[in-house]
Amino acid sequence: MSKKVADQIVEMLVSNNVKRIYAVTGDSLNELNDAVRRDGRIKWIHVRHEEVGAYAAAAEAELDGLACCAGSSGPGHVHLINGLYDANRSGVPIIAIASTINTPEFGVDYFQSTNTYKLFDDCSVYNEIATTPTQVPRMLQTAIQNAIHKKGVAVFGLPGDVSAMPAIQSTTSMYNYNSETVFRPSDNEMQKLADLVNKHPKISIFCGIGAREAHDDIVKLAGLLKAPIGYSFRGKMGMQHNNPYEVGMTGLLGVPSAYHAMHESDVVILLGTDFPYEHFMPVKNKIVQVDEKPERLGRRAKLEIGLTGKITDTIAALIPLIKLKEDDSFLKVQLEFYKKVKENLNIYVADSGSENHISPEYVAATIDEMANDDTIFTVDTGMCCVWGARYIRGTGKRMMLGSFNHGSMANAMPMAIGAQLAYPDRQVIAFCGDGGLSMLLGDLATIKQYNLPIKLIVFNNRSLGMVQLEMQVEGLPNNETNMVNPDFELVAQAMGFKGITVNHPDGVKKALEDALSHDGPVLVSVFTNPQALAMPPKMEFDQMKGYALSMSKMILGGNMDEVLEMVKTNYKHLKEVL
C-alpha cells in the first residue's frame, strides 16, 4: 500500500518530537486517526471535548515543547477555539490540525463546513489549509516552524479527502533549524542602561516568565544593585526560589510589598514581562523594559529606556557594567515590609475556618507543605489563582500553569491532563474552582480512561467567588453568583476513581494525605468559605466606595447575615489595603 498523506503527517509530527494528539476522532479526522494507530509512535488521546484537548496540548507545550491537538469539521473547530486562544496568548507552540469537509464540497454551504481562515485567524500565528497532497509536507513544515519560532498556535487545515490521497515527497527541507543565537541590545544601549542604574540609589526589578531562564544572573544583578525583585504570577515559579531579594507579586492577585517596592524606586527594570495591569505600574519613576518582542515595549508604561533582547543575554552583558552599591537601606526596608506581609498572610492560615466554611488559604498552604518539590500545579482562573499565587512556593523545580493571559474558566483540569501525560512520574495537583470544574466535567472520564494519577482539589465555595468580588467593588450586590453543585465525591466515583469530601478543617490534612498517597486519580472536594475574598494590593477609593455600597444594598435587601459573615472573614484584607 502506498503511503497516504495522513501517514506522511504522522511521520513529520514524530520527527518533530510530537508524542500525542489530543482530539475527538470522527469524520474528517478518521484517516489521520488510523495513520496514528498503524504507526504506533504517537498516542491519540481521546478527550471528551476539543477545548480540553487544546488546553491539555497547551500545558504539554509549555512544559515540553511542541504539542498537537485536532478538531474535525465544523463543531470540532469551534470547540478548539477557547483553548487555542489561551495557548496563543501564552506563547506556547501548538500544531492544531483542523480537518475539514472534502474539497469538492468547499464553498457550497455543505454540512459542518466552516471557514477556517476566518475562524482561527485571531488565535494563531499561522493559519493555512492544504487542498492538494503536494502542499501538505511544505505547509505542515512551515506551520511547525512558525509555531516554534513565533511561539504560538499554527493551524494546519486538512480536508478529509486529501488525508486519504497518496503522499507526495517534498522537494524542500524538512528540518527545523534551531541555531543558537546571542540576542541582546547593542553595546551603546547596554552602557546607557548601566549609566542609568549606576546613577540612581533606589532600583527595583520586576520579572515575568520571560526572565525564568536568567534567574541566577538576575539575583546576581540584584545583589550588585541592592534591588528588591518582584514578579508577575507567571514569573513566580521561575524567580521566587533561592532569591534573598524577592518581595513577592504585584497585580490583582499580588501583595502590597512588590507594589510598594516598585513605587518607591527611582528606577524600575521590567524583565521579560508583559504585565497587563497598568494601574499597578508606577508613573513617576524611570522605567526600563527589556523584552524579546519589541512590539511589547512601552505598551503598559511610559519608558525611559526600551530594549530588545533575550533576558539571559542582556543581563549577562549588563552585569560587568554595574558598579556595586554599598547602601542597602532601600532594599532592607522593602524586605522588612515583605516579611510583615507574609506574616499577615499566615494569619489566614492559622484561622483554618469552621464546618463548611474552611479557609481556602489554609487549604492552599497545607497543600504547599505536603506537595513534592517538583510538583506541577494547575490553577483555575478566579479565586483558585489567588490561593495558588499567594501560598504555593517556588522551589526551582515546581511549575504552575494557568490561563494567565486569556483568563478563562475551566482550564485547571484539562491542563493537568496534558501535564500528567507529559510527565507521568511527577506529581500533578489541580486547583479547581467548582465553577470551572463544572464547565468541563465530562473529561473526568478522560482522566480515568488513561489512569492519570492527577489530584484534583476542588475549592468548593458554592459560588463564583471572583465574580462576586468584581460585583462588590463596582457597588453591585451579589446576583446569580451562587452555585448549586453536585456531590463531586460521587461524581468522581461515578467516573471510576476515588472521591473525598471535606466539610471540617480538622479533616483537611488527613484527606490530602490520603489523596497524595493514593496510586491513581483522586478528587478532593473541600467546602471552603464562600465569603473568603482577596483584596488586591492597591485598591482605589472608588473600589472601596463600591464595596461599601454593595454591602449597604445587601443589608437593605435583607442579607444581613451574609454581610456580617463577609466582613468577619475579610476584615484583615480590608485593613491591609487601607
Number of C-alpha atoms within 10 A of each C-alpha: 4 8 13 19 27 26 23 21 20 23 17 17 23 15 13 17 14 22 18 22 27 27 29 21 22 15 13 23 26 17 22 27 20 15 22 21 14 12 13 11 16 19 15 20 21 18 25 19 21 27 28 30 31 36 31 32 37 37 30 28 26 21 19 16 18 25 32 25 28 27 30 29 25 18 13 22 25 18 18 25 19 18 25 31 22 25 29 24 17 20 19 27 30 33 31 29 23 28 30 29 23 18 15 10 12 14 10 8 9 12 10 13 18 19 12 21 14 9 13 24 14 14 21 23 21 22 23 19 20 20 17 17 23 17 15 26 23 18 18 25 22 18 22 27 19 22 26 22 14 17 23 29 34 31 30 25 25 30 24 24 20 25 28 19 16 17 22 16 14 15 9 9 10 15 11 14 9 9 5 6 8 10 14 23 19 14 11 9 15 18 15 13 20 17 14 16 21 18 11 14 18 24 27 29 28 30 30 23 20 20 25 21 14 21 21 15 19 24 22 16 20 23 18 17 26 24 29 30 30 28 29 26 28 25 23 27 24 25 31 22 16 13 17 13 23 26 31 28 27 27 22 17 20 23 25 20 26 29 22 19 30 27 18 17 24 18 25 27 24 24 29 27 22 21 23 14 12 12 13 22 20 20 13 12 18 19 25 23 24 28 24 18 13 13 9 16 22 17 12 15 19 18 19 15 17 20 22 21 19 23 25 22 16 23 22 17 17 18 19 10 14 17 14 14 15 10 12 15 12 18 25 15 13 23 22 12 18 21 14 12 17 16 11 14 17 15 13 20 18 12 14 20 20 15 15 17 21 27 27 27 27 23 22 22 20 17 21 17 12 12 19 16 17 15 18 22 23 29 31 31 24 23 25 27 22 25 21 24 24 20 21 21 19 22 18 17 13 21 22 25 24 30 27 17 17 17 13 18 20 27 33 30 31 30 29 31 31 28 30 22 23 20 15 13 9 18 20 30 26 28 28 30 32 29 27 23 25 15 13 18 19 16 21 24 18 19 25 18 14 13 14 20 26 28 24 26 26 24 29 29 26 18 21 21 24 19 15 20 22 15 18 21 23 17 21 20 22 18 9 10 14 15 13 9 13 10 12 22 19 16 17 23 14 13 18 17 20 19 22 20 19 22 17 18 21 14 12 20 15 10 17 23 13 13 23 21 9 14 12 16 23 29 26 25 25 28 24 28 25 24 22 25 21 19 21 20 23 20 15 14 11 12 16 18 15 20 20 17 18 21 25 18 17 18 16 10 10 11 14 15 10 15 18 13 14 17 16 12 20 17 11 16 19 15 9 16 15 11
